[in-house]
Amino acid sequence: MLEDPTEFMTELVQHCLDSKMKLPFVICGIGINGSVLAYRFREPGTDMELLAHHFEADGFVFPVRLILLDAAGGMEVANLDPGGPEIGQ
């Protein structure tokens, strides 16, 4: 079980900023058991805004897929699994 995918969401945001993707971003984390987190990230130095969430009784279960969309229609995906996180899956 994964306690909280938001730490890796922050790494994904930084990767996308470094890649010159256009703000704001919408980031969704989806677990295979149906647990979901969705955030909006408007600009560096601000917190992510929680848009939606749903947690199953067992929390987030591996693997968790992260999808980030930018204001220009760009997309980045990442995978969190027991072997570690990977961007660009």
HTML snippet that shows the backbone in 3Dmol.js (N, CA, C, O; Angstrom):
<script src="https://3Dmol.org/build/3Dmol-min.js"></script>
<div id="view" style="width:600px;height:400px;position:relative"></div>
<script>
const pdb = `
ATOM      1  N   MET A   1       0.845  -1.184   0.000  1.00  0.00           N
ATOM      2  CA  MET A   1       0.000   0.000   0.000  1.00  0.00           C
ATOM      3  C   MET A   1       0.889   1.245   0.000  1.00  0.00           C
ATOM      4  O   MET A   1       1.921   1.281   0.670  1.00  0.00           O
ATOM      5  N   LEU A   2       0.487   2.239  -0.739  1.00  0.00           N
ATOM      6  CA  LEU A   2       1.189   3.515  -0.820  1.00  0.00           C
ATOM      7  C   LEU A   2       0.444   4.507   0.054  1.00  0.00           C
ATOM      8  O   LEU A   2      -0.747   4.738  -0.153  1.00  0.00           O
ATOM      9  N   GLU A   3       1.123   5.095   1.027  1.00  0.00           N
ATOM     10  CA  GLU A   3       0.473   6.017   1.951  1.00  0.00           C
ATOM     11  C   GLU A   3       0.040   7.320   1.289  1.00  0.00           C
ATOM     12  O   GLU A   3      -1.091   7.762   1.487  1.00  0.00           O
ATOM     13  N   ASP A   4       0.931   7.948   0.495  1.00  0.00           N
ATOM     14  CA  ASP A   4       0.626   9.266  -0.045  1.00  0.00           C
ATOM     15  C   ASP A   4       1.461   9.516  -1.302  1.00  0.00           C
ATOM     16  O   ASP A   4       2.683   9.633  -1.212  1.00  0.00           O
ATOM     17  N   PRO A   5       0.819   9.598  -2.472  1.00  0.00           N
ATOM     18  CA  PRO A   5       1.578   9.806  -3.701  1.00  0.00           C
ATOM     19  C   PRO A   5       1.941  11.268  -3.962  1.00  0.00           C
ATOM     20  O   PRO A   5       2.559  11.562  -4.985  1.00  0.00           O
ATOM     21  N   THR A   6       1.575  12.199  -3.063  1.00  0.00           N
ATOM     22  CA  THR A   6       1.789  13.620  -3.357  1.00  0.00           C
ATOM     23  C   THR A   6       3.264  14.003  -3.399  1.00  0.00           C
ATOM     24  O   THR A   6       3.624  14.941  -4.110  1.00  0.00           O
ATOM     25  N   GLU A   7       4.126  13.310  -2.666  1.00  0.00           N
ATOM     26  CA  GLU A   7       5.554  13.635  -2.715  1.00  0.00           C
ATOM     27  C   GLU A   7       6.097  13.424  -4.125  1.00  0.00           C
ATOM     28  O   GLU A   7       6.839  14.259  -4.641  1.00  0.00           O
ATOM     29  N   PHE A   8       5.726  12.313  -4.740  1.00  0.00           N
ATOM     30  CA  PHE A   8       6.188  12.079  -6.104  1.00  0.00           C
ATOM     31  C   PHE A   8       5.484  13.006  -7.091  1.00  0.00           C
ATOM     32  O   PHE A   8       6.062  13.344  -8.124  1.00  0.00           O
ATOM     33  N   MET A   9       4.239  13.430  -6.797  1.00  0.00           N
ATOM     34  CA  MET A   9       3.565  14.407  -7.650  1.00  0.00           C
ATOM     35  C   MET A   9       4.390  15.689  -7.737  1.00  0.00           C
ATOM     36  O   MET A   9       4.470  16.308  -8.798  1.00  0.00           O
ATOM     37  N   THR A  10       5.002  16.088  -6.622  1.00  0.00           N
ATOM     38  CA  THR A  10       5.850  17.279  -6.607  1.00  0.00           C
ATOM     39  C   THR A  10       7.056  17.089  -7.527  1.00  0.00           C
ATOM     40  O   THR A  10       7.429  18.012  -8.250  1.00  0.00           O
ATOM     41  N   GLU A  11       7.664  15.910  -7.509  1.00  0.00           N
ATOM     42  CA  GLU A  11       8.784  15.621  -8.416  1.00  0.00           C
ATOM     43  C   GLU A  11       8.335  15.666  -9.875  1.00  0.00           C
ATOM     44  O   GLU A  11       9.060  16.163 -10.737  1.00  0.00           O
ATOM     45  N   LEU A  12       7.149  15.151 -10.144  1.00  0.00           N
ATOM     46  CA  LEU A  12       6.618  15.165 -11.501  1.00  0.00           C
ATOM     47  C   LEU A  12       6.381  16.603 -11.971  1.00  0.00           C
ATOM     48  O   LEU A  12       6.689  16.940 -13.115  1.00  0.00           O
ATOM     49  N   VAL A  13       5.836  17.447 -11.098  1.00  0.00           N
ATOM     50  CA  VAL A  13       5.622  18.863 -11.436  1.00  0.00           C
ATOM     51  C   VAL A  13       6.953  19.521 -11.786  1.00  0.00           C
ATOM     52  O   VAL A  13       7.039  20.244 -12.779  1.00  0.00           O
ATOM     53  N   GLN A  14       7.987  19.282 -10.990  1.00  0.00           N
ATOM     54  CA  GLN A  14       9.287  19.893 -11.258  1.00  0.00           C
ATOM     55  C   GLN A  14       9.843  19.418 -12.596  1.00  0.00           C
ATOM     56  O   GLN A  14      10.387  20.214 -13.362  1.00  0.00           O
ATOM     57  N   HIS A  15       9.712  18.140 -12.877  1.00  0.00           N
ATOM     58  CA  HIS A  15      10.152  17.597 -14.167  1.00  0.00           C
ATOM     59  C   HIS A  15       9.443  18.318 -15.320  1.00  0.00           C
ATOM     60  O   HIS A  15      10.075  18.660 -16.319  1.00  0.00           O
ATOM     61  N   CYS A  16       8.144  18.547 -15.183  1.00  0.00           N
ATOM     62  CA  CYS A  16       7.372  19.192 -16.249  1.00  0.00           C
ATOM     63  C   CYS A  16       7.720  20.671 -16.369  1.00  0.00           C
ATOM     64  O   CYS A  16       7.746  21.207 -17.477  1.00  0.00           O
ATOM     65  N   LEU A  17       7.985  21.334 -15.260  1.00  0.00           N
ATOM     66  CA  LEU A  17       8.450  22.721 -15.315  1.00  0.00           C
ATOM     67  C   LEU A  17       9.788  22.800 -16.036  1.00  0.00           C
ATOM     68  O   LEU A  17       9.994  23.677 -16.875  1.00  0.00           O
ATOM     69  N   ASP A  18      10.695  21.886 -15.710  1.00  0.00           N
ATOM     70  CA  ASP A  18      12.008  21.843 -16.359  1.00  0.00           C
ATOM     71  C   ASP A  18      11.886  21.557 -17.857  1.00  0.00           C
ATOM     72  O   ASP A  18      12.742  21.958 -18.645  1.00  0.00           O
ATOM     73  N   SER A  19      10.817  20.862 -18.239  1.00  0.00           N
ATOM     74  CA  SER A  19      10.580  20.527 -19.644  1.00  0.00           C
ATOM     75  C   SER A  19       9.807  21.619 -20.380  1.00  0.00           C
ATOM     76  O   SER A  19       9.411  21.441 -21.532  1.00  0.00           O
ATOM     77  N   LYS A  20       9.597  22.755 -19.705  1.00  0.00           N
ATOM     78  CA  LYS A  20       8.935  23.926 -20.301  1.00  0.00           C
ATOM     79  C   LYS A  20       7.464  23.691 -20.639  1.00  0.00           C
ATOM     80  O   LYS A  20       6.937  24.309 -21.565  1.00  0.00           O
ATOM     81  N   MET A  21       6.802  22.811 -19.902  1.00  0.00           N
ATOM     82  CA  MET A  21       5.363  22.646 -20.090  1.00  0.00           C
ATOM     83  C   MET A  21       4.658  23.885 -19.551  1.00  0.00           C
ATOM     84  O   MET A  21       5.199  24.589 -18.699  1.00  0.00           O
ATOM     85  N   LYS A  22       3.456  24.149 -20.042  1.00  0.00           N
ATOM     86  CA  LYS A  22       2.716  25.389 -19.757  1.00  0.00           C
ATOM     87  C   LYS A  22       1.794  25.239 -18.547  1.00  0.00           C
ATOM     88  O   LYS A  22       0.986  24.313 -18.468  1.00  0.00           O
ATOM     89  N   LEU A  23       1.937  26.174 -17.609  1.00  0.00           N
ATOM     90  CA  LEU A  23       1.059  26.223 -16.441  1.00  0.00           C
ATOM     91  C   LEU A  23      -0.299  26.807 -16.822  1.00  0.00           C
ATOM     92  O   LEU A  23      -0.384  27.564 -17.789  1.00  0.00           O
ATOM     93  N   PRO A  24      -1.365  26.475 -16.087  1.00  0.00           N
ATOM     94  CA  PRO A  24      -1.419  25.579 -14.933  1.00  0.00           C
ATOM     95  C   PRO A  24      -1.439  24.106 -15.346  1.00  0.00           C
ATOM     96  O   PRO A  24      -1.749  23.768 -16.489  1.00  0.00           O
ATOM     97  N   PHE A  25      -1.102  23.249 -14.397  1.00  0.00           N
ATOM     98  CA  PHE A  25      -1.128  21.802 -14.588  1.00  0.00           C
ATOM     99  C   PHE A  25      -2.302  21.214 -13.819  1.00  0.00           C
ATOM    100  O   PHE A  25      -2.706  21.753 -12.789  1.00  0.00           O
ATOM    101  N   VAL A  26      -2.844  20.124 -14.312  1.00  0.00           N
ATOM    102  CA  VAL A  26      -3.764  19.281 -13.557  1.00  0.00           C
ATOM    103  C   VAL A  26      -3.092  17.928 -13.442  1.00  0.00           C
ATOM    104  O   VAL A  26      -2.682  17.343 -14.444  1.00  0.00           O
ATOM    105  N   ILE A  27      -2.977  17.424 -12.205  1.00  0.00           N
ATOM    106  CA  ILE A  27      -2.289  16.171 -11.936  1.00  0.00           C
ATOM    107  C   ILE A  27      -3.268  15.214 -11.282  1.00  0.00           C
ATOM    108  O   ILE A  27      -3.912  15.559 -10.291  1.00  0.00           O
ATOM    109  N   CYS A  28      -3.383  14.007 -11.836  1.00  0.00           N
ATOM    110  CA  CYS A  28      -4.252  12.987 -11.261  1.00  0.00           C
ATOM    111  C   CYS A  28      -3.422  11.764 -10.900  1.00  0.00           C
ATOM    112  O   CYS A  28      -2.566  11.325 -11.668  1.00  0.00           O
ATOM    113  N   GLY A  29      -3.689  11.228  -9.724  1.00  0.00           N
ATOM    114  CA  GLY A  29      -3.101   9.966  -9.291  1.00  0.00           C
ATOM    115  C   GLY A  29      -4.213   8.947  -9.177  1.00  0.00           C
ATOM    116  O   GLY A  29      -5.203   9.186  -8.486  1.00  0.00           O
ATOM    117  N   ILE A  30      -4.066   7.804  -9.849  1.00  0.00           N
ATOM    118  CA  ILE A  30      -5.110   6.789  -9.876  1.00  0.00           C
ATOM    119  C   ILE A  30      -4.506   5.455  -9.484  1.00  0.00           C
ATOM    120  O   ILE A  30      -3.583   4.966 -10.135  1.00  0.00           O
ATOM    121  N   GLY A  31      -5.034   4.864  -8.410  1.00  0.00           N
ATOM    122  CA  GLY A  31      -4.590   3.546  -7.980  1.00  0.00           C
ATOM    123  C   GLY A  31      -5.397   2.459  -8.656  1.00  0.00           C
ATOM    124  O   GLY A  31      -6.522   2.701  -9.094  1.00  0.00           O
ATOM    125  N   ILE A  32      -4.831   1.252  -8.748  1.00  0.00           N
ATOM    126  CA  ILE A  32      -5.539   0.167  -9.423  1.00  0.00           C
ATOM    127  C   ILE A  32      -6.812  -0.243  -8.695  1.00  0.00           C
ATOM    128  O   ILE A  32      -7.668  -0.913  -9.272  1.00  0.00           O
ATOM    129  N   ASN A  33      -6.942   0.155  -7.427  1.00  0.00           N
ATOM    130  CA  ASN A  33      -8.134  -0.196  -6.669  1.00  0.00           C
ATOM    131  C   ASN A  33      -9.210   0.889  -6.720  1.00  0.00           C
ATOM    132  O   ASN A  33     -10.248   0.754  -6.073  1.00  0.00           O
ATOM    133  N   GLY A  34      -8.976   1.971  -7.485  1.00  0.00           N
ATOM    134  CA  GLY A  34      -9.977   3.023  -7.612  1.00  0.00           C
ATOM    135  C   GLY A  34      -9.736   4.249  -6.756  1.00  0.00           C
ATOM    136  O   GLY A  34     -10.504   5.206  -6.847  1.00  0.00           O
ATOM    137  N   SER A  35      -8.704   4.263  -5.930  1.00  0.00           N
ATOM    138  CA  SER A  35      -8.372   5.470  -5.173  1.00  0.00           C
ATOM    139  C   SER A  35      -7.873   6.540  -6.142  1.00  0.00           C
ATOM    140  O   SER A  35      -7.126   6.237  -7.072  1.00  0.00           O
ATOM    141  N   VAL A  36      -8.288   7.795  -5.926  1.00  0.00           N
ATOM    142  CA  VAL A  36      -7.985   8.882  -6.856  1.00  0.00           C
ATOM    143  C   VAL A  36      -7.660  10.159  -6.092  1.00  0.00           C
ATOM    144  O   VAL A  36      -8.300  10.471  -5.087  1.00  0.00           O
ATOM    145  N   LEU A  37      -6.653  10.902  -6.578  1.00  0.00           N
ATOM    146  CA  LEU A  37      -6.355  12.266  -6.134  1.00  0.00           C
ATOM    147  C   LEU A  37      -6.214  13.123  -7.385  1.00  0.00           C
ATOM    148  O   LEU A  37      -5.589  12.699  -8.357  1.00  0.00           O
ATOM    149  N   ALA A  38      -6.789  14.324  -7.370  1.00  0.00           N
ATOM    150  CA  ALA A  38      -6.622  15.247  -8.494  1.00  0.00           C
ATOM    151  C   ALA A  38      -6.294  16.626  -7.934  1.00  0.00           C
ATOM    152  O   ALA A  38      -6.973  17.118  -7.032  1.00  0.00           O
ATOM    153  N   TYR A  39      -5.242  17.246  -8.480  1.00  0.00           N
ATOM    154  CA  TYR A  39      -4.770  18.556  -8.025  1.00  0.00           C
ATOM    155  C   TYR A  39      -4.587  19.506  -9.202  1.00  0.00           C
ATOM    156  O   TYR A  39      -4.381  19.075 -10.337  1.00  0.00           O
ATOM    157  N   ARG A  40      -4.667  20.811  -8.917  1.00  0.00           N
ATOM    158  CA  ARG A  40      -4.287  21.853  -9.865  1.00  0.00           C
ATOM    159  C   ARG A  40      -3.054  22.544  -9.297  1.00  0.00           C
ATOM    160  O   ARG A  40      -2.995  22.859  -8.109  1.00  0.00           O
ATOM    161  N   PHE A  41      -2.065  22.775 -10.167  1.00  0.00           N
ATOM    162  CA  PHE A  41      -0.855  23.491  -9.788  1.00  0.00           C
ATOM    163  C   PHE A  41      -0.765  24.719 -10.674  1.00  0.00           C
ATOM    164  O   PHE A  41      -0.628  24.599 -11.891  1.00  0.00           O
ATOM    165  N   ARG A  42      -0.842  25.905 -10.070  1.00  0.00           N
ATOM    166  CA  ARG A  42      -0.912  27.149 -10.837  1.00  0.00           C
ATOM    167  C   ARG A  42       0.450  27.797 -11.089  1.00  0.00           C
ATOM    168  O   ARG A  42       0.710  28.272 -12.195  1.00  0.00           O
ATOM    169  N   GLU A  43       1.323  27.821 -10.075  1.00  0.00           N
ATOM    170  CA  GLU A  43       2.623  28.480 -10.251  1.00  0.00           C
ATOM    171  C   GLU A  43       3.595  28.041  -9.165  1.00  0.00           C
ATOM    172  O   GLU A  43       3.181  27.665  -8.068  1.00  0.00           O
ATOM    173  N   PRO A  44       4.901  28.091  -9.475  1.00  0.00           N
ATOM    174  CA  PRO A  44       5.914  27.725  -8.479  1.00  0.00           C
ATOM    175  C   PRO A  44       5.770  28.587  -7.220  1.00  0.00           C
ATOM    176  O   PRO A  44       5.443  29.772  -7.295  1.00  0.00           O
ATOM    177  N   GLY A  45       6.017  27.978  -6.087  1.00  0.00           N
ATOM    178  CA  GLY A  45       5.938  28.692  -4.823  1.00  0.00           C
ATOM    179  C   GLY A  45       4.556  28.656  -4.189  1.00  0.00           C
ATOM    180  O   GLY A  45       4.357  29.191  -3.099  1.00  0.00           O
ATOM    181  N   THR A  46       3.597  28.026  -4.868  1.00  0.00           N
ATOM    182  CA  THR A  46       2.257  27.896  -4.312  1.00  0.00           C
ATOM    183  C   THR A  46       1.947  26.416  -4.096  1.00  0.00           C
ATOM    184  O   THR A  46       2.560  25.542  -4.708  1.00  0.00           O
ATOM    185  N   ASP A  47       1.002  26.159  -3.228  1.00  0.00           N
ATOM    186  CA  ASP A  47       0.575  24.790  -2.976  1.00  0.00           C
ATOM    187  C   ASP A  47      -0.322  24.304  -4.104  1.00  0.00           C
ATOM    188  O   ASP A  47      -0.954  25.095  -4.804  1.00  0.00           O
ATOM    189  N   MET A  48      -0.363  22.997  -4.264  1.00  0.00           N
ATOM    190  CA  MET A  48      -1.308  22.407  -5.198  1.00  0.00           C
ATOM    191  C   MET A  48      -2.709  22.508  -4.592  1.00  0.00           C
ATOM    192  O   MET A  48      -2.887  22.348  -3.385  1.00  0.00           O
ATOM    193  N   GLU A  49      -3.693  22.775  -5.439  1.00  0.00           N
ATOM    194  CA  GLU A  49      -5.089  22.886  -5.012  1.00  0.00           C
ATOM    195  C   GLU A  49      -5.780  21.545  -5.231  1.00  0.00           C
ATOM    196  O   GLU A  49      -5.815  21.029  -6.348  1.00  0.00           O
ATOM    197  N   LEU A  50      -6.326  20.987  -4.160  1.00  0.00           N
ATOM    198  CA  LEU A  50      -7.035  19.718  -4.270  1.00  0.00           C
ATOM    199  C   LEU A  50      -8.331  19.921  -5.043  1.00  0.00           C
ATOM    200  O   LEU A  50      -9.157  20.750  -4.660  1.00  0.00           O
ATOM    201  N   LEU A  51      -8.517  19.173  -6.123  1.00  0.00           N
ATOM    202  CA  LEU A  51      -9.728  19.262  -6.938  1.00  0.00           C
ATOM    203  C   LEU A  51     -10.713  18.146  -6.617  1.00  0.00           C
ATOM    204  O   LEU A  51     -11.921  18.372  -6.561  1.00  0.00           O
ATOM    205  N   ALA A  52     -10.189  16.940  -6.408  1.00  0.00           N
ATOM    206  CA  ALA A  52     -11.052  15.789  -6.127  1.00  0.00           C
ATOM    207  C   ALA A  52     -10.241  14.699  -5.456  1.00  0.00           C
ATOM    208  O   ALA A  52      -9.027  14.605  -5.635  1.00  0.00           O
ATOM    209  N   HIS A  53     -10.931  13.879  -4.680  1.00  0.00           N
ATOM    210  CA  HIS A  53     -10.273  12.731  -4.074  1.00  0.00           C
ATOM    211  C   HIS A  53     -11.299  11.654  -3.738  1.00  0.00           C
ATOM    212  O   HIS A  53     -12.467  11.932  -3.467  1.00  0.00           O
ATOM    213  N   HIS A  54     -10.830  10.451  -3.765  1.00  0.00           N
ATOM    214  CA  HIS A  54     -11.615   9.295  -3.325  1.00  0.00           C
ATOM    215  C   HIS A  54     -10.612   8.243  -2.873  1.00  0.00           C
ATOM    216  O   HIS A  54      -9.684   7.903  -3.608  1.00  0.00           O
ATOM    217  N   PHE A  55     -10.798   7.737  -1.678  1.00  0.00           N
ATOM    218  CA  PHE A  55      -9.899   6.725  -1.153  1.00  0.00           C
ATOM    219  C   PHE A  55     -10.671   5.469  -0.806  1.00  0.00           C
ATOM    220  O   PHE A  55     -11.646   5.515  -0.055  1.00  0.00           O
ATOM    221  N   GLU A  56     -10.233   4.350  -1.355  1.00  0.00           N
ATOM    222  CA  GLU A  56     -10.776   3.059  -0.950  1.00  0.00           C
ATOM    223  C   GLU A  56     -10.255   2.747   0.451  1.00  0.00           C
ATOM    224  O   GLU A  56      -9.316   3.387   0.924  1.00  0.00           O
ATOM    225  N   ALA A  57     -10.857   1.776   1.105  1.00  0.00           N
ATOM    226  CA  ALA A  57     -10.503   1.438   2.487  1.00  0.00           C
ATOM    227  C   ALA A  57      -9.025   1.096   2.640  1.00  0.00           C
ATOM    228  O   ALA A  57      -8.436   1.364   3.687  1.00  0.00           O
ATOM    229  N   ASP A  58      -8.421   0.509   1.613  1.00  0.00           N
ATOM    230  CA  ASP A  58      -7.012   0.126   1.701  1.00  0.00           C
ATOM    231  C   ASP A  58      -6.074   1.182   1.129  1.00  0.00           C
ATOM    232  O   ASP A  58      -4.905   0.886   0.880  1.00  0.00           O
ATOM    233  N   GLY A  59      -6.561   2.422   0.911  1.00  0.00           N
ATOM    234  CA  GLY A  59      -5.719   3.514   0.432  1.00  0.00           C
ATOM    235  C   GLY A  59      -5.305   3.314  -1.014  1.00  0.00           C
ATOM    236  O   GLY A  59      -6.032   2.698  -1.793  1.00  0.00           O
ATOM    237  N   PHE A  60      -4.145   3.831  -1.373  1.00  0.00           N
ATOM    238  CA  PHE A  60      -3.608   3.637  -2.716  1.00  0.00           C
ATOM    239  C   PHE A  60      -2.855   2.318  -2.754  1.00  0.00           C
ATOM    240  O   PHE A  60      -2.023   2.040  -1.890  1.00  0.00           O
ATOM    241  N   VAL A  61      -3.151   1.516  -3.751  1.00  0.00           N
ATOM    242  CA  VAL A  61      -2.503   0.218  -3.928  1.00  0.00           C
ATOM    243  C   VAL A  61      -1.681   0.268  -5.212  1.00  0.00           C
ATOM    244  O   VAL A  61      -2.154   0.755  -6.239  1.00  0.00           O
ATOM    245  N   PHE A  62      -0.437  -0.242  -5.152  1.00  0.00           N
ATOM    246  CA  PHE A  62       0.425  -0.278  -6.331  1.00  0.00           C
ATOM    247  C   PHE A  62      -0.168  -1.141  -7.424  1.00  0.00           C
ATOM    248  O   PHE A  62      -0.870  -2.111  -7.139  1.00  0.00           O
ATOM    249  N   PRO A  63       0.108  -0.799  -8.680  1.00  0.00           N
ATOM    250  CA  PRO A  63       0.756   0.423  -9.114  1.00  0.00           C
ATOM    251  C   PRO A  63      -0.218   1.596  -9.124  1.00  0.00           C
ATOM    252  O   PRO A  63      -1.432   1.421  -9.230  1.00  0.00           O
ATOM    253  N   VAL A  64       0.350   2.800  -9.011  1.00  0.00           N
ATOM    254  CA  VAL A  64      -0.407   4.045  -9.106  1.00  0.00           C
ATOM    255  C   VAL A  64       0.070   4.762 -10.356  1.00  0.00           C
ATOM    256  O   VAL A  64       1.273   4.909 -10.568  1.00  0.00           O
ATOM    257  N   ARG A  65      -0.852   5.203 -11.171  1.00  0.00           N
ATOM    258  CA  ARG A  65      -0.525   5.930 -12.397  1.00  0.00           C
ATOM    259  C   ARG A  65      -0.750   7.410 -12.146  1.00  0.00           C
ATOM    260  O   ARG A  65      -1.796   7.801 -11.628  1.00  0.00           O
ATOM    261  N   LEU A  66       0.222   8.238 -12.509  1.00  0.00           N
ATOM    262  CA  LEU A  66       0.095   9.693 -12.430  1.00  0.00           C
ATOM    263  C   LEU A  66       0.007  10.248 -13.840  1.00  0.00           C
ATOM    264  O   LEU A  66       0.781   9.864 -14.716  1.00  0.00           O
ATOM    265  N   ILE A  67      -0.924  11.140 -14.053  1.00  0.00           N
ATOM    266  CA  ILE A  67      -1.104  11.784 -15.348  1.00  0.00           C
ATOM    267  C   ILE A  67      -1.112  13.284 -15.113  1.00  0.00           C
ATOM    268  O   ILE A  67      -1.886  13.781 -14.294  1.00  0.00           O
ATOM    269  N   LEU A  68      -0.258  14.010 -15.824  1.00  0.00           N
ATOM    270  CA  LEU A  68      -0.190  15.455 -15.712  1.00  0.00           C
ATOM    271  C   LEU A  68      -0.546  16.054 -17.073  1.00  0.00           C
ATOM    272  O   LEU A  68       0.028  15.677 -18.095  1.00  0.00           O
ATOM    273  N   LEU A  69      -1.500  16.990 -17.076  1.00  0.00           N
ATOM    274  CA  LEU A  69      -1.898  17.713 -18.282  1.00  0.00           C
ATOM    275  C   LEU A  69      -1.533  19.169 -18.098  1.00  0.00           C
ATOM    276  O   LEU A  69      -1.705  19.726 -17.013  1.00  0.00           O
ATOM    277  N   ASP A  70      -1.020  19.801 -19.173  1.00  0.00           N
ATOM    278  CA  ASP A  70      -0.687  21.223 -19.074  1.00  0.00           C
ATOM    279  C   ASP A  70      -1.686  22.065 -19.854  1.00  0.00           C
ATOM    280  O   ASP A  70      -2.584  21.529 -20.505  1.00  0.00           O
ATOM    281  N   ALA A  71      -1.527  23.401 -19.788  1.00  0.00           N
ATOM    282  CA  ALA A  71      -2.475  24.335 -20.397  1.00  0.00           C
ATOM    283  C   ALA A  71      -2.437  24.326 -21.917  1.00  0.00           C
ATOM    284  O   ALA A  71      -3.340  24.868 -22.553  1.00  0.00           O
ATOM    285  N   ALA A  72      -1.414  23.725 -22.512  1.00  0.00           N
ATOM    286  CA  ALA A  72      -1.305  23.665 -23.963  1.00  0.00           C
ATOM    287  C   ALA A  72      -1.712  22.295 -24.512  1.00  0.00           C
ATOM    288  O   ALA A  72      -1.563  22.039 -25.707  1.00  0.00           O
ATOM    289  N   GLY A  73      -2.220  21.421 -23.651  1.00  0.00           N
ATOM    290  CA  GLY A  73      -2.620  20.089 -24.092  1.00  0.00           C
ATOM    291  C   GLY A  73      -1.524  19.051 -23.996  1.00  0.00           C
ATOM    292  O   GLY A  73      -1.710  17.904 -24.402  1.00  0.00           O
ATOM    293  N   GLY A  74      -0.370  19.451 -23.455  1.00  0.00           N
ATOM    294  CA  GLY A  74       0.725  18.499 -23.273  1.00  0.00           C
ATOM    295  C   GLY A  74       0.415  17.530 -22.144  1.00  0.00           C
ATOM    296  O   GLY A  74      -0.392  17.827 -21.262  1.00  0.00           O
ATOM    297  N   MET A  75       1.060  16.373 -22.175  1.00  0.00           N
ATOM    298  CA  MET A  75       0.802  15.353 -21.168  1.00  0.00           C
ATOM    299  C   MET A  75       2.099  14.654 -20.794  1.00  0.00           C
ATOM    300  O   MET A  75       2.965  14.426 -21.638  1.00  0.00           O
ATOM    301  N   GLU A  76       2.216  14.319 -19.524  1.00  0.00           N
ATOM    302  CA  GLU A  76       3.308  13.478 -19.030  1.00  0.00           C
ATOM    303  C   GLU A  76       2.672  12.432 -18.135  1.00  0.00           C
ATOM    304  O   GLU A  76       1.726  12.728 -17.406  1.00  0.00           O
ATOM    305  N   VAL A  77       3.180  11.219 -18.184  1.00  0.00           N
ATOM    306  CA  VAL A  77       2.681  10.155 -17.330  1.00  0.00           C
ATOM    307  C   VAL A  77       3.826   9.593 -16.502  1.00  0.00           C
ATOM    308  O   VAL A  77       4.995   9.681 -16.877  1.00  0.00           O
ATOM    309  N   ALA A  78       3.463   9.022 -15.381  1.00  0.00           N
ATOM    310  CA  ALA A  78       4.458   8.397 -14.510  1.00  0.00           C
ATOM    311  C   ALA A  78       3.805   7.200 -13.835  1.00  0.00           C
ATOM    312  O   ALA A  78       2.580   7.113 -13.742  1.00  0.00           O
ATOM    313  N   ASN A  79       4.626   6.297 -13.374  1.00  0.00           N
ATOM    314  CA  ASN A  79       4.152   5.093 -12.721  1.00  0.00           C
ATOM    315  C   ASN A  79       4.839   4.949 -11.373  1.00  0.00           C
ATOM    316  O   ASN A  79       6.060   5.063 -11.269  1.00  0.00           O
ATOM    317  N   LEU A  80       4.045   4.698 -10.351  1.00  0.00           N
ATOM    318  CA  LEU A  80       4.588   4.382  -9.020  1.00  0.00           C
ATOM    319  C   LEU A  80       4.290   2.933  -8.739  1.00  0.00           C
ATOM    320  O   LEU A  80       3.134   2.511  -8.727  1.00  0.00           O
ATOM    321  N   ASP A  81       5.348   2.170  -8.511  1.00  0.00           N
ATOM    322  CA  ASP A  81       5.157   0.759  -8.139  1.00  0.00           C
ATOM    323  C   ASP A  81       6.222   0.371  -7.132  1.00  0.00           C
ATOM    324  O   ASP A  81       7.108   1.173  -6.836  1.00  0.00           O
ATOM    325  N   PRO A  82       6.157  -0.844  -6.598  1.00  0.00           N
ATOM    326  CA  PRO A  82       7.120  -1.235  -5.558  1.00  0.00           C
ATOM    327  C   PRO A  82       8.585  -1.097  -5.987  1.00  0.00           C
ATOM    328  O   PRO A  82       9.459  -0.959  -5.131  1.00  0.00           O
ATOM    329  N   GLY A  83       8.869  -1.132  -7.282  1.00  0.00           N
ATOM    330  CA  GLY A  83      10.233  -0.990  -7.767  1.00  0.00           C
ATOM    331  C   GLY A  83      10.715   0.450  -7.780  1.00  0.00           C
ATOM    332  O   GLY A  83      11.888   0.703  -8.053  1.00  0.00           O
ATOM    333  N   GLY A  84       9.822   1.407  -7.487  1.00  0.00           N
ATOM    334  CA  GLY A  84      10.170   2.811  -7.473  1.00  0.00           C
ATOM    335  C   GLY A  84       9.423   3.584  -8.538  1.00  0.00           C
ATOM    336  O   GLY A  84       8.827   2.998  -9.441  1.00  0.00           O
ATOM    337  N   PRO A  85       9.458   4.906  -8.429  1.00  0.00           N
ATOM    338  CA  PRO A  85       8.736   5.742  -9.395  1.00  0.00           C
ATOM    339  C   PRO A  85       9.509   5.906 -10.692  1.00  0.00           C
ATOM    340  O   PRO A  85      10.740   5.923 -10.701  1.00  0.00           O
ATOM    341  N   GLU A  86       8.763   6.026 -11.795  1.00  0.00           N
ATOM    342  CA  GLU A  86       9.368   6.262 -13.105  1.00  0.00           C
ATOM    343  C   GLU A  86       8.518   7.263 -13.866  1.00  0.00           C
ATOM    344  O   GLU A  86       7.306   7.086 -13.994  1.00  0.00           O
ATOM    345  N   ILE A  87       9.150   8.317 -14.373  1.00  0.00           N
ATOM    346  CA  ILE A  87       8.463   9.304 -15.209  1.00  0.00           C
ATOM    347  C   ILE A  87       8.626   8.888 -16.666  1.00  0.00           C
ATOM    348  O   ILE A  87       9.684   8.412 -17.077  1.00  0.00           O
ATOM    349  N   GLY A  88       7.559   9.077 -17.438  1.00  0.00           N
ATOM    350  CA  GLY A  88       7.620   8.777 -18.868  1.00  0.00           C
ATOM    351  C   GLY A  88       7.230   7.372 -19.207  1.00  0.00           C
ATOM    352  O   GLY A  88       7.701   6.819 -20.201  1.00  0.00           O
ATOM    353  N   GLN A  89       6.392   6.790 -18.419  1.00  0.00           N
ATOM    354  CA  GLN A  89       5.940   5.413 -18.671  1.00  0.00           C
ATOM    355  C   GLN A  89       4.820   5.383 -19.667  1.00  0.00           C
ATOM    356  O   GLN A  89       4.317   4.310 -19.998  1.00  0.00           O
TER     357      GLN A  89
END
`;
const viewer = $3Dmol.createViewer("view");
viewer.addModel(pdb, "pdb");
viewer.setStyle({}, {cartoon: {color: "spectrum"}});
viewer.zoomTo();
viewer.render();
</script>
